[in-house]
């Protein structure tokens, strides 16, 4: 059986097409630059590296940038309790309350029942009053507590003081910490 010339032309055309594809692929691979092997970076001198230009770092939450101090006072000459409020925490800020220092006085032999802090009407801290003097019908108490409370924008801190008997009560609290700017 003799092959026909059409078969030879078809086989030859197929071989030429495959060869052309192989050569084209090889030329494309050869046209790309070789990838160099990775090398280690070595700094010889000077150490430490010199820095040029301005490098400014700013800690927006640093407690010394926005200190907070507030005094709240209350008194009542005719009942066994009093309360006083701070102004609301400014918009866009959060108070980090770190320390509470309180004092209270009661007259006529009364004793302090409670010294408490509230945020928006919710009790958050009960201070432990310590009797430091009791003379001439006046009992003097203090409380000094480190604390960590987060108070949100718009919130109000309330000092509430009470005694066991109807008497003249006078109380103050000093709150300290710092404000965090939430807009940053």
HELIX and SHEET records of a PDB file:
HELIX    1   1 UNK A    5  UNK A   31  1                                  27    
SHEET    1   A 5 UNK A  67  UNK A  76  0                                        
SHEET    2   A 5 UNK A 169  UNK A 181 -1                                        
SHEET    3   A 5 UNK A  93  UNK A 107 -1                                        
SHEET    4   A 5 UNK A 138  UNK A 152 -1                                        
SHEET    5   A 5 UNK A 130  UNK A 135 -1                                        
SHEET    1   B 4 UNK A  81  UNK A  85  0                                        
SHEET    2   B 4 UNK A 157  UNK A 163 -1                                        
SHEET    3   B 4 UNK A 112  UNK A 119 -1                                        
SHEET    4   B 4 UNK A 122  UNK A 127 -1                                        
END                                                                             
